[in-house]
Structures are given as C-alpha cells and as structure tokens.
C-alpha cells in the first residue's frame, strides 16, 4: 500500500491482481473497496498471465516467486517485493524465480542474496511496510475502540502459524498479564486453516478475557496495533524484526509446538524450514524458553524498555535497512527510472 501511494504520487496507475482464496474473498473484497483500489480477480496464475500479456503493463510487482516469465518479459519489467522479513528459508529461496529485480531490506540481506544469486539484481530500499508508522500516516485506532483500558500498558502478541508458540501457552495466558492490555494478532492461517483448529480454539478462549482484544481475519494490517503496543511477544515471525525496528522491546518465545514429523530424527525438516537468520532474534529481542521466563522478561522490559536499545538499533539497521519513512519512495523512484 505505501508503495502504491508513492507510485500514484508520481501519476503511475496501479492495479492489484487478487487471487480467489477460500475463506478470504470477502476480506479481500472489503479491503480493496474501502481503500478505493483498482483491482482484478483471477482464479490462478494462468489467468493472471493472460491479463499481463493482454495489458502489457510497464511493470509487474510480485509478492512471491513465480515462473514462466519469458513471454511477459517481452513487454514488462518484473520485480519482487516480499511481504515479510522473517527467518524462514523461503525468504531467500524465492529468488530462484526468474523475476528481474528484487527490492530488499538492509545490508545483511543484500549481501547474502547477492552472494547466492550473483547474476541477479537486488536493490536495498529498506522495508516499505513500516513507512506509514514512521510518517504518521497509518490510520489510527484507540484502545477504547478495542474495549481496552487506556490507563494500562499494552502487549502485542503476534505469533506465526508454524512453528508456533500458541499451543505452548496456557489457557489462562491473559490472566498471567492481567495488569496489562493484550492485543492478539495471529497469522490468518491460524484462523482459517483446518489443520490449525486447536490454535483457533485457544484464541477464541483468550478473546473472552476483558483485558484482551483478539484480531480476526478482517483486521488485515498489524501496523495500527504496533502503534498502540509498548512491547511485542512473538515466536518465529518476521514481526519481531518489524517491531524492534521501531525501537520498541520484544520478547522471542523460543518454544514451539512441533508436529511429530519435525521432531527427533526429523528435526532436519525444521532446520530446513527456518533459516540461520533465526539467530538474530536473540540480538533484537529477549529470548525466553518457558512461561516463567516469558512473564519475568515481559514485565522487566515493559518497565525498562531501554535495556536492549543499543543492540536493537544496530541489528535493525543491519536486518531491516533504513527506517526513515522513505523506503516506498526509493522503490517508486527506481520503478520510474529516477535513480540507477
């Protein structure tokens, strides 16, 4: 969205290609209409490719890897912009795709990608997702509107779907932090995928506590909740890098519910899923391995948010790139040819 805004400010027309997705179509439809976006529905990549070849846009920006671009490259330039900056190996693997350019976040990621894919073109622009917070343009919500107490500090719990800490937290999790507000922003897979039914049941139970606001699928963006929160609790999610890039403290739950096929002799599957970048979580956030440590560290860093500030700022610049509110502008300038 911030890149779209930066492009439209340069009189560039933007059209969104939306893929039909079970359980998400209504959310997508509502979002694009509320934001007055130009959009087209497709059922699959074959339909999308047909549109690209007929419309012949100057640029196509993909959010994930895609193949079969030879015909498209006769008419259009292509770029990749990932939606997350987390520790999963797919962050790097998607660059096996034949997309022409990729916008990346920070020196570490740029150097690693360039070393792995020496013939590809990567542009370090920083992470555009955070621009609205830095520029104070993100639509604001209030604690009152979420039925939370504005006199209390607010915890944002933002777990991923797998491997997740949700199953490892107790049923009375909100009671452990009853002196604080808790906003729970799970990955939408936890809410719509049948394989994560147990996660959804636990989230529903937590939502009944008076100090909790539990987001649903229609709460698309995490940014408004980042603005409200004093601290974040998460696990193997890129949101830890995003939140700490705002110079706010975070807690890394380094304990997860693993499927049997990821345990014991099959642990190599987890190692394959999670990239070595996971090691940086402990440098930007406080690592905890059980509930007792989670309670202690959350309260400690809420009371003393400056404790890990030096490491947080240093590693954020390394892993997230410049956090100056101008990432979208740098992407837009590259697309329109205003910079090399």
N, C-alpha and C positions, 0 to 999 in steps of 0.2 A: 504493500500500500504506500509506504513512504517513497519508494522508487517510482511508482505510478504518478504520485503527486509531483515529484521532481521533473519527470518527463513531460507531464501536462503543462507545467510552468514554462516549458520550452516549446509549447504548441505541438507536442507529439501526441497523436491519438493512440490510446491504449485499449486493447480488447482482451478480456480474460476468457480462456478456454476452460470450461468446467466439465469435469468427468462425472457422469452419473454414478453415484455411490449409495449403496443400500444404507438406510438409516441417516444419511447426511444430506439428502437432496433438499429437504425443507430448510435446513440450517443454511446451506449454501445460497438457496434462492432468496431467503430473507436477508442475508448479509449483503449480497450484491445489490439488491433493490434498495436497502436502507442507505447504501453508500453511493447510489446512482452510478454504478459501474456499467460499462459496455461489456456484454458477455454473450457467449455462445455455448450451448450444451452439446456434448458429444458422448457417445457410448464407449468408445475405445480409441486406441492410438490410430487405428486405420481411418476412422472418421476425422480425427484431428489432422492427420497428414493430408487428407483430401482438402480440408479447409486451408491449410498452409499453402498447398500447391495452387489452389484457386485464387486466394487472396494475395499471394506473393508479398507478404509484409517485408519491410526492410530488416526488421529484427524479430527473432522469436526468443524469449527468455524462458527457459525451462526450470522447473523446481526439482527435477530429478533426472537421473540418467535416461537416455533414450537412444535408439539405434535407427538405422535406415534413413540417414540424412543426406545421402548423395544427391538425390533429386532436389531436395529442399535447398541445399547449399548452392544450387544454380541460380537461385533467386533471393535467398535470405541469409543473413548472418545469424548465428545462434550463440547464445550464452547460457551459462548455468549459474543459478543463484540458490544455494541450499537454504532450507528453512531453519536449520539448526546448526549449532557448532559444538555438538556433543562428542562423547568418547567412543561412539560406535564406529566400527571399521568401515561401514558404508559411507561415512563422510569422505574417505579417501578413494574408496573403490568406484564411486560414481564417475570419477574422472577417466575411467576406461572408455566411457562413452565418447563418440566422435564429435561432440559439441565443440565449437571453435574456440570459445573464450570461457573463462570462469572467473567470477568475482569472489575473492577470498578475504579472510579476516586475520590480519596480523602477520608478523614476520615469521613466526614458527610454522604456521600452516603454509604460507607462501613457499618457504624454503623446502619444506618436506614434499609438497606437491611437485615443485619444480624438479627436485631430485628424482622423484619417482616417475614423472612424466616429462622428460627434458624437452620433448618436441611440442609440448602444448603451451598455450598462452594463459597465464594467470595474472590477474590484476588485484593488488592489495588495496581494497577500498574501505575496509572496516565493515562492521556488521550493521547493515541499514535498519534492521528491526528496531534498534534502540533509539533511532533518531527522534521519534515523536516524544519520548520521555525527556531527552536532552533538550529538545527545542520547546518543550512545554506545549506541544500541540495535540497530545493524546487526549481524547475525550475523558473527562474526569468523572469518577463516581465517588460517593461518600460512604463512610462506614454506616451512617444512619440508613442509607438506602439499602444496605445489606442486612439491616436489623442487628447491627453490631454496636458495641459500646465505644463511642469516640474518646472516652477517657482512658481506655486501655491501649497498650501496645499491641501490634498486630503481627502474627506469624503467618507466613505464606507457605503452605505445604504443597509442593508441586512434584509429585512422583511420576516416573515414567511407567509404562505398562509392563515391560520386561527387559531385564530383571528388575523387579520392583520391591520396595520396602513395605508396600501396603499390607500384605498378608502377615508381615512380621510385627506390626504394631497392634497393641491390644484393643479390644472392643471399647474400652473406656479411654482411649487415646485423648479425646478432648478434655477429660477430667484431669489429666496429668498437667494440663496448662490452663486451668480454669480461670486464672487471673489475667489471661490474655485472650484477645480475639484470635480465631484461627480461620483463615481462608484456605479452602482445599481446592486446588486446580489440577485435577488429574489429566493424564493424556486421554483423548477422546476414545481410544481403543478400550480403555477400562470401562467405559460407559456403554459401548455399543457391541463389542465383540463377545460372543457366547463363551469363548474359552476363558474370558476374564470375569465370569459371572460372580465368582466369590469376591473379587475386588469390588464390584458394583454393590454387592450386598453390604459389605463393610462400609463403603462410602455412604450408602443410604442410612445406615445406623448412625454414623457420625453426624450426619446432617441434622439429626433430631436434637442435638445439643444446642443450647441457647447461645453459646459463645462461638458457634460455627456457621460459616457460610460455605456451602458446598456448591461449586460451579457445576452447571450442566453443559450439554453439548452446545447450546446456543451462546454460552459465554466463550466466544471464539478467541479473543485476544487475552493474553496474560498480562499485557502491559498495564492496564488500569489497576490490577491487583498488585503488581510490583510497586507501583507508586504509593499504595497505601501501606505496604508492609515495612516493618522495621528489620525483619530477618526472614530468611528463607530456609526451609528444610526440604531436602531433595535426596535423590539417590543417583542412579547412572543417567542423569538427564542433563542436557545442554543448558537448561535453565539456570544451573548453578553458575556457569560462566557468564551468562547474561546478567544475572542479579548482582554478582560480585563486581562486574564491570561498572556498575552504578555506585561502587564504593559502599556497599552495604554488606553486613556479615551474613554468612550462610553456614549451614550445617550439612555435612555429607554423611548420609546413612549408608555406611559400607556394610550393610547386611541385607540379604535379599532372599525371597522365596524362589528356589530354583526347581525346575522340573527335573524328574529323575534322569531324563536324558541329557542333563547338563551337569550331573554330579559325578563324583568318584572318577572312574576311568574315562568318563565322558566330559570331564571338565574342560578339555581342549575346545569343545564347542562354545563354551562361554568365553574362553580366551580369544577365540576367533571372532566372536560377535563384538567383544569390547576391545577397542584399540588401546595402545600404550598410553594414549593421552589421558586415560583414566588416572594415571599417577599424578597429574596436575591438580586434580580435585583437592588433594590434601594440602596444596600450597595456596589455594584461594579460599578454601573453606575448612572448618574444623571437622576432622574425621571422627566419627563415632561408630562403635561396633555393637552396641546394645541399647536397650531402652534407658537404663540408668545413666549412661553417658550422654544420651540424647537430651534428657531432662537437664542434667547439670550444665552441659555446654550451651544449650539454648538460653538458659537463664543468665549464664555468665556473659555471653556475647550480646545479649539484649541490654545488660547493664553496662558493659564496656565494649561498645561497637568498634572502638579504635584498636583493639588488641592485635588484629592481623592486618591492619591497614597497609603497612609497607609492602608485604608480600602480595596482598590483594591487588594493589595498584600496579605493581611491577609485572605480575603474571597476567593481569587483564590486558595490558598493552601488548604483551607477548602473544597471547592466545586469541584475543578479540580484536586487536588492532586499535586504531584511533577511535576514541569515544568522544567525538566533538560535535555530533549532530549534523555532520556534512557527508556521511557515507553515501546516502542516496544521491546527493548532488554529484559526488565523484563518479558514481555509476552512470548517471544521466549524461554527464559530460563525455564520458568515454563513448557512450552509445551515439551521441550526436556528433562525435568527432572533434570535440573541443580540446582534447588532450591526447597525447600519444598512447 
